[in-house]
Amino acid sequence: MNRFFQAAAIFVAVTTPALSNEGVPMTKDQTAVMATITNMTEAFHAKNIEGVMSAYEAQATIMFEPGVPASEAAQIHGGFEMFFGFDPKFTYGEHEVIVNGDTALHITPWDMTGTDPAGNAMSQSGLSVAVLRRQDDGGWKMVIDNPFGAHVMSAK
């Protein structure tokens, strides 16, 4: 599997109503966290790099592949732009959002299909784990984004 295609999996989208995995309506803060995730995904699908980057704090860390964190803005920016060419499509399971004060955790399983530069179909699945922080304006931004949270389950 192309490691760059794997990194495209960092995108988490909302395809279900604002409900937790227990079917309980989300709080105002949980809904705001989901809005950040939704807005980033919509920006990605529109190939709007500024919109994607606006979902992250300036010092965010993204796991573009298991065990390889990226924290430099130029590196993250370039990684996202490269993934626009894969045109990945995502489907998601339930979304769980846990908020404690000004910190939130978003978890969702994902499945992705796309096409590599040679035109070959590709697919992958995983577990996205993202940490968000409330901003001074009341909005939320991601500070840690790990779409490969499930890899530790098989690393025994």
Secondary structure, 3 states (H helix, E strand, C coil): CCHHHHHHHHCCCCCCCCECCCCCECCHHHHHHHHHHHHHHHHHHCCCHHHHHCCEEEEEEEEEECCEEECCHHHHHHHHHHHHHHCCEEEECCCEEEEECCEEEEEEEEEEEEECCCCCEEEEEEEEEEEEEECCCCCEEEEEEECEHHHHHCCC
